[in-house]
Amino acid sequence: MARTAGALGERTQAVLDLARGQGRLITTMSGVACEQRITNLGVRSQITADPVEKARLLSEASRRMNLPRRRSPHDSL
């Protein structure tokens, strides 16, 4: 009985650790996606020949870069 309880406790802890790791991964991937969108806007601005579209794309990239970043709930203060 004690071995079963110990094994159950270890399994519970492993599941909790996995959930924490997945939460960190989701937060990281959100940041990566944001950076990719900004990079995509910059690349598109270099490709386009239309000066108005180029200015719009660069303005949007600049606006996104200046937005406050969400702090990960997993980071310490």
ROTIKOL-47318 format. One record per atom (N, C-alpha, C): residue number from 1; z, x, y; residue in one letter. Coordinates in nm, 4 decimals. Each point is the difference from the previous one (the first is absolute). Layout:
ROTIKOL-47318
- NUM, Z, X, Y, a
...
***
This chain:
ROTIKOL-47318
- 1, 0.0000, 0.0815, -0.1186, m
- 1, 0.0000, -0.0815, 0.1186, m
- 1, 0.0000, 0.0870, 0.1266, m
- 2, 0.0805, 0.1039, -0.0007, a
- 2, 0.0076, 0.0882, 0.1159, a
- 2, -0.1320, 0.0741, 0.0196, a
- 3, -0.0639, 0.0390, -0.1111, r
- 3, -0.1295, 0.0683, 0.0101, r
- 3, -0.1055, -0.0923, 0.0591, r
- 4, 0.0041, -0.1272, -0.0405, t
- 4, -0.0959, -0.0981, 0.0511, t
- 4, 0.0200, -0.0202, 0.1504, t
- 5, 0.1251, -0.0115, 0.0417, a
- 5, 0.0302, -0.0172, 0.1421, a
- 5, -0.0439, 0.1229, 0.0789, a
- 6, 0.0221, 0.1177, -0.0546, g
- 6, -0.0425, 0.1232, 0.0673, g
- 6, -0.1509, 0.0078, 0.0122, g
- 7, -0.0699, -0.0358, -0.1066, a
- 7, -0.1465, 0.0019, 0.0021, a
- 7, -0.0533, -0.1025, 0.0985, a
- 8, 0.0634, -0.1157, 0.0052, l
- 8, -0.0421, -0.1042, 0.0940, l
- 8, 0.0222, 0.0464, 0.1443, l
- 9, 0.1101, 0.0662, 0.0239, g
- 9, 0.0279, 0.0543, 0.1336, g
- 9, -0.1034, 0.1051, 0.0408, g
- 10, -0.0352, 0.0869, -0.0936, e
- 10, -0.1010, 0.1027, 0.0290, e
- 10, -0.1361, -0.0625, 0.0279, e
- 11, -0.0335, -0.1012, -0.0763, r
- 11, -0.1284, -0.0683, 0.0202, r
- 11, -0.0019, -0.0705, 0.1357, r
- 12, 0.1095, -0.0640, 0.0344, t
- 12, 0.0095, -0.0664, 0.1305, t
- 12, -0.0168, 0.1009, 0.1126, t
- 13, 0.0641, 0.1139, -0.0123, q
- 13, -0.0114, 0.1037, 0.1024, q
- 13, -0.1435, 0.0517, 0.0096, q
- 14, -0.0669, 0.0154, -0.1130, a
- 14, -0.1386, 0.0469, -0.0004, a
- 14, -0.0916, -0.1005, 0.0700, a
- 15, 0.0228, -0.1290, -0.0237, v
- 15, -0.0814, -0.1034, 0.0652, v
- 15, 0.0252, 0.0004, 0.1512, v
- 16, 0.1243, 0.0164, 0.0404, l
- 16, 0.0320, 0.0065, 0.1434, l
- 16, -0.0655, 0.1217, 0.0650, l
- 17, 0.0031, 0.1140, -0.0658, d
- 17, -0.0651, 0.1206, 0.0516, d
- 17, -0.1504, -0.0198, 0.0125, d
- 18, -0.0594, -0.0646, -0.0969, l
- 18, -0.1430, -0.0288, 0.0038, l
- 18, -0.0337, -0.0922, 0.1176, l
- 19, 0.0806, -0.1015, 0.0209, a
- 19, -0.0232, -0.0925, 0.1116, a
- 19, 0.0107, 0.0724, 0.1340, a
- 20, 0.0969, 0.0895, 0.0144, r
- 20, 0.0124, 0.0777, 0.1240, r
- 20, -0.1223, 0.0883, 0.0214, r
- 21, -0.0447, 0.0633, -0.1064, g
- 21, -0.1187, 0.0853, 0.0091, g
- 21, -0.1238, -0.0788, 0.0380, g
- 22, -0.0151, -0.1192, -0.0553, q
- 22, -0.1150, -0.0830, 0.0340, q
- 22, 0.0065, -0.0459, 0.1456, q
- 23, 0.1195, -0.0280, 0.0484, g
- 23, 0.0160, -0.0379, 0.1410, g
- 23, -0.0428, 0.1129, 0.0923, g
- 24, 0.0379, 0.1223, -0.0338, r
- 24, -0.0405, 0.1161, 0.0809, r
- 24, -0.1509, 0.0192, -0.0040, r
- 25, -0.0585, -0.0202, -0.1174, l
- 25, -0.1446, 0.0142, -0.0153, l
- 25, -0.0738, -0.1029, 0.0850, l
- 26, 0.0467, -0.1229, 0.0004, i
- 26, -0.0634, -0.1049, 0.0805, i
- 26, 0.0056, 0.0369, 0.1479, i
- 27, 0.1138, 0.0478, 0.0464, t
- 27, 0.0135, 0.0397, 0.1404, t
- 27, -0.0946, 0.1145, 0.0326, t
- 28, -0.0090, 0.0977, -0.0876, t
- 28, -0.0880, 0.1146, 0.0216, t
- 28, -0.1456, -0.0425, 0.0022, t
- 29, -0.0384, -0.0845, -0.0937, m
- 29, -0.1387, -0.0444, -0.0059, m
- 29, -0.0391, -0.0805, 0.1230, m
- 30, 0.0936, -0.0743, 0.0561, s
- 30, -0.0273, -0.0739, 0.1228, s
- 30, -0.0320, 0.0969, 0.1134, s
- 31, 0.0757, 0.1092, 0.0098, g
- 31, -0.0263, 0.1017, 0.1022, g
- 31, -0.1338, 0.0686, -0.0210, g
- 32, -0.0327, 0.0275, -0.1246, v
- 32, -0.1283, 0.0644, -0.0317, v
- 32, -0.1153, -0.0923, 0.0383, v
- 33, 0.0130, -0.1285, -0.0299, a
- 33, -0.1057, -0.0955, 0.0342, a
- 33, -0.0197, -0.0067, 0.1509, a
- 34, 0.1074, 0.0034, 0.0751, c
- 34, -0.0090, -0.0008, 0.1465, c
- 34, -0.0738, 0.1240, 0.0491, c
- 35, 0.0343, 0.1155, -0.0523, e
- 35, -0.0664, 0.1245, 0.0396, e
- 35, -0.1486, -0.0027, -0.0368, e
- 36, -0.0313, -0.0576, -0.1145, q
- 36, -0.1405, -0.0092, -0.0415, q
- 36, -0.0793, -0.0898, 0.0945, q
- 37, 0.0604, -0.1104, 0.0449, r
- 37, -0.0697, -0.0884, 0.0941, r
- 37, -0.0266, 0.0713, 0.1318, r
- 38, 0.0966, 0.0766, 0.0480, i
- 38, -0.0181, 0.0742, 0.1251, i
- 38, -0.1102, 0.1040, -0.0161, i
- 39, 0.0015, 0.0726, -0.1115, t
- 39, -0.1032, 0.1002, -0.0258, t
- 39, -0.1374, -0.0660, -0.0094, t
- 40, -0.0064, -0.1153, -0.0660, n
- 40, -0.1256, -0.0723, -0.0135, n
- 40, -0.0555, -0.0388, 0.1374, n
- 41, 0.0863, -0.0446, 0.0896, l
- 41, -0.0450, -0.0343, 0.1356, l
- 41, -0.0555, 0.1229, 0.0712, l
- 42, 0.0666, 0.1131, -0.0145, g
- 42, -0.0484, 0.1238, 0.0623, g
- 42, -0.1345, 0.0429, -0.0544, g
- 43, -0.0165, -0.0077, -0.1306, v
- 43, -0.1269, 0.0389, -0.0628, v
- 43, -0.1111, -0.0951, 0.0437, v
- 44, 0.0293, -0.1292, -0.0006, r
- 44, -0.1013, -0.0967, 0.0432, r
- 44, -0.0403, 0.0225, 0.1450, r
- 45, 0.0954, 0.0410, 0.0845, s
- 45, -0.0334, 0.0255, 0.1408, s
- 45, -0.0928, 0.1206, 0.0138, s
- 46, 0.0099, 0.0957, -0.0921, q
- 46, -0.0874, 0.1170, 0.0058, q
- 46, -0.1393, -0.0313, -0.0526, q
- 47, -0.0104, -0.0992, -0.0869, i
- 47, -0.1284, -0.0340, -0.0601, i
- 47, -0.0840, -0.0879, 0.0925, i
- 48, 0.0664, -0.0930, 0.0690, t
- 48, -0.0750, -0.0970, 0.0802, t
- 48, -0.0676, 0.0652, 0.1210, t
- 49, -0.1170, -0.0529, 0.0342, a
- 49, -0.0747, 0.0512, 0.1154, a
- 49, 0.0269, -0.0843, 0.1246, a
- 50, 0.0549, -0.1199, -0.0196, d
- 50, 0.0269, -0.0905, 0.1116, d
- 50, 0.1264, 0.0440, 0.0741, d
- 51, -0.0117, 0.0374, 0.1280, p
- 51, 0.1178, 0.0488, 0.0734, p
- 51, 0.1091, -0.1062, 0.0164, p
- 52, -0.0373, -0.1263, 0.0105, v
- 52, 0.1000, -0.1062, 0.0141, v
- 52, 0.0790, -0.0145, -0.1303, v
- 53, -0.0699, 0.0009, -0.1122, e
- 53, 0.0657, -0.0097, -0.1306, e
- 53, 0.0861, 0.1236, -0.0252, e
- 54, -0.0485, 0.1159, 0.0389, k
- 54, 0.0767, 0.1245, -0.0164, k
- 54, 0.1317, -0.0091, 0.0774, k
- 55, -0.0079, -0.0472, 0.1241, a
- 55, 0.1206, -0.0134, 0.0819, a
- 55, 0.0971, -0.1011, -0.0610, a
- 56, -0.0535, -0.1098, -0.0523, r
- 56, 0.0840, -0.1025, -0.0614, r
- 56, 0.0722, 0.0553, -0.1228, r
- 57, -0.0734, 0.0722, -0.0832, l
- 57, 0.0598, 0.0571, -0.1210, l
- 57, 0.1081, 0.1029, 0.0336, l
- 58, -0.0286, 0.0852, 0.0976, l
- 58, 0.0998, 0.1005, 0.0391, l
- 58, 0.1227, -0.0651, 0.0634, l
- 59, -0.0217, -0.1049, 0.0762, s
- 59, 0.1114, -0.0718, 0.0604, s
- 59, 0.0882, -0.0635, -0.1080, s
- 60, -0.0634, -0.0596, -0.0990, e
- 60, 0.0748, -0.0611, -0.1099, e
- 60, 0.0769, 0.1060, -0.0793, e
- 61, -0.0622, 0.1134, -0.0255, a
- 61, 0.0684, 0.1085, -0.0715, a
- 61, 0.1197, 0.0503, 0.0804, a
- 62, -0.0198, 0.0161, 0.1293, s
- 62, 0.1087, 0.0455, 0.0866, s
- 62, 0.1143, -0.1011, 0.0022, s
- 63, -0.0343, -0.1274, 0.0090, r
- 63, 0.1022, -0.1051, 0.0014, r
- 63, 0.0815, 0.0029, -0.1297, r
- 64, -0.0695, 0.0144, -0.1119, r
- 64, 0.0705, 0.0027, -0.1291, r
- 64, 0.0869, 0.1248, -0.0148, r
- 65, -0.0469, 0.1117, 0.0536, m
- 65, 0.0805, 0.1233, -0.0096, m
- 65, 0.1274, -0.0123, 0.0832, m
- 66, -0.0065, -0.0754, 0.1097, n
- 66, 0.1143, -0.0118, 0.0886, n
- 66, 0.0976, -0.1100, -0.0401, n
- 67, -0.0354, -0.0800, -0.0988, l
- 67, 0.0910, -0.1036, -0.0463, l
- 67, 0.1231, 0.0645, -0.0629, l
- 68, 0.1151, -0.0610, 0.0174, p
- 68, 0.1192, 0.0557, -0.0656, p
- 68, -0.0139, -0.0102, -0.1516, p
- 69, 0.0440, 0.1025, -0.0663, r
- 69, -0.0051, 0.0029, -0.1465, r
- 69, 0.1214, -0.0733, -0.0545, r
- 70, -0.0226, -0.0705, -0.1093, r
- 70, 0.1135, -0.0629, -0.0660, r
- 70, 0.0782, 0.1079, -0.0717, r
- 71, 0.1303, -0.0022, 0.0203, r
- 71, 0.0854, 0.0950, -0.0698, r
- 71, 0.0239, -0.0518, -0.1410, r
- 72, -0.0112, 0.0883, -0.0930, s
- 72, 0.0235, -0.0369, -0.1384, s
- 72, 0.1463, -0.0387, -0.0186, s
- 73, 0.0253, -0.1102, -0.0690, p
- 73, 0.1399, -0.0354, -0.0270, p
- 73, 0.0680, 0.0994, -0.0928, p
- 74, -0.0786, 0.0898, -0.0583, h
- 74, 0.0552, 0.0989, -0.0928, h
- 74, 0.0424, 0.1274, 0.0702, h
- 75, -0.0427, 0.0183, 0.1264, d
- 75, 0.0374, 0.1190, 0.0753, d
- 75, 0.1411, -0.0163, 0.0557, d
- 76, 0.0713, 0.1098, 0.0049, s
- 76, 0.1321, -0.0055, 0.0602, s
- 76, -0.0127, 0.0048, 0.1514, s
- 77, 0.0959, -0.0575, 0.0684, l
- 77, -0.0032, 0.0006, 0.1470, l
- 77, 0.0379, 0.1327, 0.0479, l
***
